[in-house]
Amino acid sequence: MASNKSLVPEAKDALSRFKMEAANEVGVNLKQGYNGDLTSKQAGSVGGQMVKKMIKAYEDGMK
């Protein structure tokens, strides 16, 4: 069963900063805390940007 608990609690702040950075890059105004007023398109663009950045970082690490 899936859980929302972080396996590494110390990573929570880093992931939050990463999410804010990705949102900024795609022009989505995230705020601290609840962001349930975002459209699916906005939320998806933030998640998509995060995935793109993670893939790029992984590929760069392989070189």
N, CA, C and O atoms as CSV, one atom per row, in Angstrom:
chain,resi,resn,atom,element,x,y,z
A,1,MET,N,N,0.835,-1.174,0.000
A,1,MET,CA,C,0.000,0.000,0.000
A,1,MET,C,C,0.889,1.249,0.000
A,1,MET,O,O,1.881,1.308,0.726
A,2,ALA,N,N,0.531,2.242,-0.813
A,2,ALA,CA,C,1.299,3.471,-0.916
A,2,ALA,C,C,1.053,4.360,0.307
A,2,ALA,O,O,0.013,4.271,0.960
A,3,SER,N,N,2.011,5.198,0.590
A,3,SER,CA,C,1.918,6.096,1.733
A,3,SER,C,C,2.498,7.448,1.356
A,3,SER,O,O,3.372,7.532,0.493
A,4,ASN,N,N,2.024,8.493,1.990
A,4,ASN,CA,C,2.564,9.829,1.751
A,4,ASN,C,C,3.742,10.153,2.652
A,4,ASN,O,O,4.285,11.256,2.592
A,5,LYS,N,N,4.142,9.198,3.491
A,5,LYS,CA,C,5.271,9.437,4.381
A,5,LYS,C,C,6.571,9.407,3.595
A,5,LYS,O,O,6.779,8.546,2.740
A,6,SER,N,N,7.442,10.363,3.900
A,6,SER,CA,C,8.753,10.404,3.261
A,6,SER,C,C,9.652,9.338,3.886
A,6,SER,O,O,9.667,9.141,5.101
A,7,LEU,N,N,10.391,8.664,3.024
A,7,LEU,CA,C,11.361,7.702,3.538
A,7,LEU,C,C,12.533,8.423,4.177
A,7,LEU,O,O,13.161,7.912,5.104
A,8,VAL,N,N,12.824,9.621,3.672
A,8,VAL,CA,C,13.909,10.448,4.220
A,8,VAL,C,C,13.292,11.791,4.620
A,8,VAL,O,O,13.204,12.696,3.791
A,9,PRO,N,N,12.868,11.932,5.865
A,9,PRO,CA,C,12.190,13.163,6.294
A,9,PRO,C,C,12.997,14.436,6.034
A,9,PRO,O,O,12.423,15.499,5.800
A,10,GLU,N,N,14.324,14.330,6.074
A,10,GLU,CA,C,15.178,15.493,5.848
A,10,GLU,C,C,15.056,16.015,4.414
A,10,GLU,O,O,15.422,17.158,4.141
A,11,ALA,N,N,14.555,15.202,3.515
A,11,ALA,CA,C,14.453,15.593,2.113
A,11,ALA,C,C,13.221,16.451,1.845
A,11,ALA,O,O,13.092,17.016,0.759
A,12,LYS,N,N,12.320,16.555,2.809
A,12,LYS,CA,C,11.062,17.280,2.599
A,12,LYS,C,C,11.305,18.745,2.192
A,12,LYS,O,O,10.674,19.234,1.255
A,13,ASP,N,N,12.199,19.434,2.877
A,13,ASP,CA,C,12.486,20.837,2.561
A,13,ASP,C,C,13.103,20.979,1.179
A,13,ASP,O,O,12.750,21.888,0.428
A,14,ALA,N,N,14.026,20.081,0.839
A,14,ALA,CA,C,14.664,20.132,-0.480
A,14,ALA,C,C,13.638,19.899,-1.584
A,14,ALA,O,O,13.668,20.579,-2.609
A,15,LEU,N,N,12.735,18.948,-1.385
A,15,LEU,CA,C,11.698,18.682,-2.382
A,15,LEU,C,C,10.742,19.863,-2.520
A,15,LEU,O,O,10.282,20.171,-3.619
A,16,SER,N,N,10.451,20.511,-1.420
A,16,SER,CA,C,9.581,21.679,-1.437
A,16,SER,C,C,10.228,22.822,-2.227
A,16,SER,O,O,9.567,23.487,-3.024
A,17,ARG,N,N,11.524,23.041,-1.997
A,17,ARG,CA,C,12.253,24.079,-2.753
A,17,ARG,C,C,12.305,23.733,-4.239
A,17,ARG,O,O,12.158,24.608,-5.092
A,18,PHE,N,N,12.516,22.452,-4.544
A,18,PHE,CA,C,12.566,21.974,-5.921
A,18,PHE,C,C,11.225,22.218,-6.617
A,18,PHE,O,O,11.182,22.651,-7.768
A,19,LYS,N,N,10.136,21.935,-5.904
A,19,LYS,CA,C,8.798,22.133,-6.460
A,19,LYS,C,C,8.549,23.620,-6.728
A,19,LYS,O,O,8.002,23.974,-7.773
A,20,MET,N,N,8.943,24.487,-5.801
A,20,MET,CA,C,8.757,25.932,-5.978
A,20,MET,C,C,9.571,26.440,-7.164
A,20,MET,O,O,9.096,27.272,-7.936
A,21,GLU,N,N,10.787,25.942,-7.307
A,21,GLU,CA,C,11.648,26.328,-8.426
A,21,GLU,C,C,11.013,25.907,-9.757
A,21,GLU,O,O,10.974,26.695,-10.702
A,22,ALA,N,N,10.525,24.684,-9.829
A,22,ALA,CA,C,9.890,24.186,-11.052
A,22,ALA,C,C,8.635,24.998,-11.376
A,22,ALA,O,O,8.386,25.324,-12.536
A,23,ALA,N,N,7.848,25.322,-10.355
A,23,ALA,CA,C,6.626,26.115,-10.563
A,23,ALA,C,C,6.977,27.500,-11.095
A,23,ALA,O,O,6.302,28.025,-11.981
A,24,ASN,N,N,8.019,28.074,-10.556
A,24,ASN,CA,C,8.474,29.390,-11.005
A,24,ASN,C,C,8.874,29.354,-12.476
A,24,ASN,O,O,8.565,30.274,-13.232
A,25,GLU,N,N,9.558,28.295,-12.875
A,25,GLU,CA,C,10.032,28.172,-14.256
A,25,GLU,C,C,8.900,28.057,-15.267
A,25,GLU,O,O,9.043,28.495,-16.409
A,26,VAL,N,N,7.767,27.467,-14.856
A,26,VAL,CA,C,6.640,27.318,-15.786
A,26,VAL,C,C,5.566,28.380,-15.554
A,26,VAL,O,O,4.509,28.339,-16.184
A,27,GLY,N,N,5.828,29.325,-14.657
A,27,GLY,CA,C,4.917,30.449,-14.442
A,27,GLY,C,C,3.692,30.140,-13.601
A,27,GLY,O,O,2.664,30.802,-13.739
A,28,VAL,N,N,3.787,29.144,-12.732
A,28,VAL,CA,C,2.677,28.810,-11.835
A,28,VAL,C,C,2.987,29.401,-10.470
A,28,VAL,O,O,4.072,29.197,-9.927
A,29,ASN,N,N,2.026,30.134,-9.920
A,29,ASN,CA,C,2.227,30.796,-8.639
A,29,ASN,C,C,1.832,29.859,-7.498
A,29,ASN,O,O,0.663,29.795,-7.117
A,30,LEU,N,N,2.810,29.136,-6.957
A,30,LEU,CA,C,2.571,28.267,-5.804
A,30,LEU,C,C,2.746,29.076,-4.543
A,30,LEU,O,O,3.547,30.009,-4.485
A,31,LYS,N,N,1.988,28.704,-3.537
A,31,LYS,CA,C,2.160,29.339,-2.240
A,31,LYS,C,C,2.467,28.249,-1.210
A,31,LYS,O,O,2.206,27.070,-1.450
A,32,GLN,N,N,3.010,28.640,-0.091
A,32,GLN,CA,C,3.298,27.673,0.963
A,32,GLN,C,C,1.976,27.108,1.458
A,32,GLN,O,O,1.008,27.850,1.623
A,33,GLY,N,N,1.925,25.819,1.694
A,33,GLY,CA,C,0.709,25.199,2.215
A,33,GLY,C,C,-0.218,24.725,1.113
A,33,GLY,O,O,0.220,24.143,0.120
A,34,TYR,N,N,-1.493,24.977,1.298
A,34,TYR,CA,C,-2.544,24.459,0.423
A,34,TYR,C,C,-2.524,25.136,-0.951
A,34,TYR,O,O,-2.491,26.363,-1.048
A,35,ASN,N,N,-2.545,24.319,-2.014
A,35,ASN,CA,C,-2.583,24.825,-3.386
A,35,ASN,C,C,-3.693,24.136,-4.187
A,35,ASN,O,O,-3.567,23.930,-5.394
A,36,GLY,N,N,-4.776,23.785,-3.499
A,36,GLY,CA,C,-5.877,23.081,-4.132
A,36,GLY,C,C,-6.640,23.902,-5.148
A,36,GLY,O,O,-7.491,23.369,-5.860
A,37,ASP,N,N,-6.352,25.186,-5.226
A,37,ASP,CA,C,-7.036,26.039,-6.193
A,37,ASP,C,C,-6.362,26.015,-7.570
A,37,ASP,O,O,-6.833,26.677,-8.495
A,38,LEU,N,N,-5.272,25.265,-7.715
A,38,LEU,CA,C,-4.606,25.139,-9.011
A,38,LEU,C,C,-5.437,24.270,-9.947
A,38,LEU,O,O,-6.125,23.347,-9.511
A,39,THR,N,N,-5.363,24.575,-11.228
A,39,THR,CA,C,-6.022,23.708,-12.199
A,39,THR,C,C,-5.169,22.459,-12.405
A,39,THR,O,O,-3.994,22.425,-12.042
A,40,SER,N,N,-5.779,21.445,-12.989
A,40,SER,CA,C,-5.032,20.215,-13.286
A,40,SER,C,C,-3.879,20.517,-14.234
A,40,SER,O,O,-2.796,19.945,-14.109
A,41,LYS,N,N,-4.117,21.412,-15.174
A,41,LYS,CA,C,-3.082,21.783,-16.141
A,41,LYS,C,C,-1.893,22.425,-15.433
A,41,LYS,O,O,-0.743,22.099,-15.729
A,42,GLN,N,N,-2.165,23.336,-14.499
A,42,GLN,CA,C,-1.087,23.995,-13.769
A,42,GLN,C,C,-0.302,22.996,-12.926
A,42,GLN,O,O,0.929,22.981,-12.953
A,43,ALA,N,N,-1.017,22.166,-12.182
A,43,ALA,CA,C,-0.356,21.176,-11.328
A,43,ALA,C,C,0.455,20.200,-12.179
A,43,ALA,O,O,1.566,19.823,-11.805
A,44,GLY,N,N,-0.098,19.794,-13.320
A,44,GLY,CA,C,0.606,18.877,-14.212
A,44,GLY,C,C,1.852,19.489,-14.800
A,44,GLY,O,O,2.860,18.808,-14.985
A,45,SER,N,N,1.786,20.791,-15.099
A,45,SER,CA,C,2.976,21.435,-15.671
A,45,SER,C,C,4.102,21.519,-14.651
A,45,SER,O,O,5.275,21.417,-15.012
A,46,VAL,N,N,3.757,21.705,-13.383
A,46,VAL,CA,C,4.776,21.731,-12.328
A,46,VAL,C,C,5.405,20.343,-12.197
A,46,VAL,O,O,6.629,20.216,-12.162
A,47,GLY,N,N,4.574,19.308,-12.125
A,47,GLY,CA,C,5.083,17.939,-12.019
A,47,GLY,C,C,5.907,17.549,-13.230
A,47,GLY,O,O,6.945,16.900,-13.096
A,48,GLY,N,N,5.453,17.937,-14.408
A,48,GLY,CA,C,6.189,17.639,-15.640
A,48,GLY,C,C,7.549,18.305,-15.659
A,48,GLY,O,O,8.538,17.709,-16.084
A,49,GLN,N,N,7.593,19.550,-15.195
A,49,GLN,CA,C,8.870,20.280,-15.146
A,49,GLN,C,C,9.822,19.610,-14.161
A,49,GLN,O,O,11.023,19.524,-14.418
A,50,MET,N,N,9.292,19.137,-13.039
A,50,MET,CA,C,10.135,18.459,-12.057
A,50,MET,C,C,10.727,17.186,-12.661
A,50,MET,O,O,11.911,16.901,-12.482
A,51,VAL,N,N,9.904,16.424,-13.374
A,51,VAL,CA,C,10.380,15.183,-13.995
A,51,VAL,C,C,11.445,15.492,-15.045
A,51,VAL,O,O,12.468,14.810,-15.101
A,52,LYS,N,N,11.223,16.500,-15.870
A,52,LYS,CA,C,12.212,16.887,-16.888
A,52,LYS,C,C,13.558,17.202,-16.240
A,52,LYS,O,O,14.605,16.762,-16.715
A,53,LYS,N,N,13.519,17.974,-15.143
A,53,LYS,CA,C,14.753,18.361,-14.464
A,53,LYS,C,C,15.451,17.145,-13.842
A,53,LYS,O,O,16.679,17.060,-13.863
A,54,MET,N,N,14.673,16.206,-13.288
A,54,MET,CA,C,15.275,15.005,-12.696
A,54,MET,C,C,15.920,14.134,-13.768
A,54,MET,O,O,17.007,13.595,-13.559
A,55,ILE,N,N,15.258,13.994,-14.913
A,55,ILE,CA,C,15.820,13.197,-16.006
A,55,ILE,C,C,17.093,13.837,-16.519
A,55,ILE,O,O,18.084,13.148,-16.759
A,56,LYS,N,N,17.074,15.161,-16.691
A,56,LYS,CA,C,18.263,15.867,-17.179
A,56,LYS,C,C,19.426,15.699,-16.198
A,56,LYS,O,O,20.558,15.451,-16.611
A,57,ALA,N,N,19.147,15.831,-14.913
A,57,ALA,CA,C,20.201,15.671,-13.903
A,57,ALA,C,C,20.773,14.255,-13.944
A,57,ALA,O,O,21.983,14.072,-13.814
A,58,TYR,N,N,19.923,13.267,-14.123
A,58,TYR,CA,C,20.387,11.884,-14.196
A,58,TYR,C,C,21.244,11.672,-15.439
A,58,TYR,O,O,22.314,11.067,-15.373
A,59,GLU,N,N,20.758,12.182,-16.583
A,59,GLU,CA,C,21.519,12.026,-17.831
A,59,GLU,C,C,22.864,12.739,-17.757
A,59,GLU,O,O,23.873,12.223,-18.237
A,60,ASP,N,N,22.876,13.930,-17.152
A,60,ASP,CA,C,24.135,14.666,-16.999
A,60,ASP,C,C,25.099,13.908,-16.097
A,60,ASP,O,O,26.311,13.947,-16.308
A,61,GLY,N,N,24.567,13.224,-15.100
A,61,GLY,CA,C,25.397,12.436,-14.184
A,61,GLY,C,C,25.993,11.207,-14.838
A,61,GLY,O,O,26.991,10.672,-14.355
A,62,MET,N,N,25.394,10.749,-15.934
A,62,MET,CA,C,25.883,9.560,-16.623
A,62,MET,C,C,27.050,9.885,-17.556
A,62,MET,O,O,27.767,8.982,-17.987
A,63,LYS,N,N,27.238,11.143,-17.863
A,63,LYS,CA,C,28.287,11.544,-18.829
A,63,LYS,C,C,29.649,11.513,-18.220
A,63,LYS,O,O,30.633,11.820,-18.892
